Amino acid sequence: MLSSMWKVYMNGIGAGVFLIFFAARLDLWRHRPERIANLWLATAAFSALIVNFTGILLRTADAGGHPIVAMFNLIGVAGVVVSLLELVFSLAETAPPRLIRGLEFLLLLLAVLRISEIAVMIIVVVLLLVTLFKAIKSASQGDADARVLLWGLAVLMICLVSDIAHELELVSVPYYSPVLGFIVFFLLATHVVNRHMAKEESAARTDPLTGLLNRRGFLELSRLVVSIAERSAGSFSILMIDLDHFKRVNDKFGHAIGDRVLQEIATILLRGVREQDILARWGGEEVIILLPDTGVNGAKALGEKIRASVEKLETCHGEARICVTLSLGISQYHRGEPLTDTIQRADNALYQAKSSGRNRVEYLAFTDDATGTGDLIE
């Protein structure tokens, strides 16, 4: 009696965990459909739930021989295998070969029609081996996430094989070992998928060349600064930076050297700003810096410091020494104005710096005129 209650208790825990994973991952995928890994993880959890439930029924005398129960058990097994394979490939950002996709379709078809359980098991083994091979290949290439996922797959496979050996009376293992294997796998797979999504989010907000934020990342972070400034009647400054005559560097030395110059300047900028400052590549060779709780004098001091540091920079290319200068435009946020107006004013100040001889810092003050050009203060 105690053993039966314990089995019911463990099966209930397994079903509850599978249902939670299914609902959580399906909701994440529903809000971000492009993140297909969440869908495959949800499908794997739902399929495991089907296998768990039908497995219980198959062990009972009343439903054990019912063809519908057996069919759904095979469908659950097929769903788990296909989902695991697709999950591994989606995290590797590749698609399975056409032959493998054909085997997936054949597996699902055979499971629904119950044409040949032997054929189903053969295809299951083949697809599981493909899944393991792909995970091992990704892990061997230095993918840390693939190594974690591989551990999860290994634990799951061991638990499933042990359960099969137990059914054949070859070994004695706890009957709930498949449930335990799935729980361990889902925990590790969830960790991997979350890390993968975090990397995607970071990549979407980061300029791949310089490592700075891109325009999207800048605008997203700046919203909080604007909100704080509005509530506290505070202010901040915008610093717009552009390289002088940078096209000449690309034309004379090539874009590879131009990219190296941009990277070296990005390093100087990163060293010069504070942790709370928002530094981003605005486009081309333009860089923007948002300086929270910083007035005009502080922004001008930083601008001069950056300008002087870049002026001393020499990028070596063979015997040549490549030197560049910066022009900088500054504006200060005025409470109630759109951020785009503050940025535009800094850009206008940058244009004035270039018109006035380059390699200099200009400030454009706020005005309420329709043109938004403001007054220049050197």
Secondary structure, DSSP 8 states (H G I E B T S, - for coil): -HHHHHHHHHHHHHHHHHHHHHHHHHHHHHH-TT-HHHHHHHHHHHHHHHHHHHHHHHTSTTTTT-HHHHHHHHHHHHHHHHHHHHHHHHHTT----HHHHHHHHHHHHHHHHT--HHHHHHHHHHHHHHHHHHHHHHHHTT-HHHHHHHHHHHHHHHHHHHHHHHHTTSS---TTHHHHHHHHHHHHHHHHHHHHHHHHHHHHTB-TTT-SB-HHHHHHHHHHHHHHHHHHT--EEEEEEEETTHHHHHHHH-HHHHHHHHHHHHHHHHHHS-TTSEEEEEETTEEEEEEET--HHHHHHHHHHHHHHHHT--EEETTEEE---EEEEEEE--TTS-HHHHHHHHHHHHHHHHHTTSSSEEEE----SSS----EE-
